[in-house]
Amino acid sequence: MPTLSRFIVACILLALAGYAVVFGLANYVEPTKREITIRVPTDKLLQEP
C-alpha cells in the first residue's frame, strides 16, 4: 500500500504543477494584439446549400 499512496501523491503533485503552469501563463503572459485578415472566396458565399 505505501507504493500506491506514493504513486497517488506523485500524480497529485504533477497535476498541481501543471495547474500552476497554466495559471501562471494565463495571468502573467500578455499576448500581442494584431489585426487579422482572412480572405473568403466569393464562390463559397454564393453556393446554395
N, C-alpha and C positions, 0 to 999 in steps of 0.2 A: 503493500500500500504506500510506503513512502515514495516509491518511484512515480506512482500515479499522481500523488499530490505535488511532487516536484514538477512533473510534466504540466499539470494544470496551472500551477503558479507561473511557469515559464511562458505558457500560452497567454495568460492574462497580462504578464509584463510586456510581451511582444505587442499585444493588442493595444495596450496603453501607450506604448512608444509610438505606434502607428497613428493613434488618435492625436497624440501630441504634435507629431509632424504635420498632420493635416490641419490641425488647429493653428499652428504657427504659420503655415503657408497662407491660410485664409485670412489671418488677422494682420500679418506683418509684411506681406509682399503686395505691393501696389502694381497692378497690371498697367501696361502702357496703352493709352487710348489712341485709336487711329480710325480713319474713315475707311469703310469697306464698300467696294462697288462690285456687284455681281451682275453679269450680263445674262439675260434670259432671252433665248431665241424666240422671235415672234411666232414662228410656226408652232411652237409648243403652246402658245397662248391662244391661237386661233382654232386649234383642234377641238372638235366636239366630242364629249365622252361617249 
